[in-house]
Amino acid sequence: YFANEPFADLHRVEGLRGVFVATLINGSVTEDNMRSVITFDKGGTWELLQPPAADSLGGTIDCQ
């Protein structure tokens, strides 16, 4: 899938008022073109979600 315009997939976090998570996609749908962001103030400001350093089993996660 290719998009001419950037777009986002938006999800409200149930039980947390004003918290939303979005995946921003710019261009083709590849990991290099995707960014996950979060807002705590109904979209007033957005921050990149930082990946954890390790998975639940202690293995390293290589996420850019």
QUISUL-V362715 format. One line per field, one symbol per residue. phi: phi as a letter, one per 20 degrees, with the letter a starting at -180 (. if undefined). psi: psi as a letter, one per 30 degrees, with the letter a starting at -180 (. if undefined). burial: b if it has 16 or more other ideal C-beta (glycine too) atoms within 10 Angstrom, else e. Layout:
# QUISUL-V362715
phi->???
psi->???
burial->???
This chain:
# QUISUL-V362715
phi->.cdfdfbcddceefncfndcccdeccnfecgfddcdcccdclnfcccffefffbefdnffddce
psi->kkkfkklljkkkjkfjkgkkkkjkkjblilefgkkklkkghhgekkkkkkllflafgfkkkik.
burial->eeeeeeeeeeeeeeeeeeebebebbeeeeeeeeebebebeeeeeebeeeeeeeeeeeeeeeeee
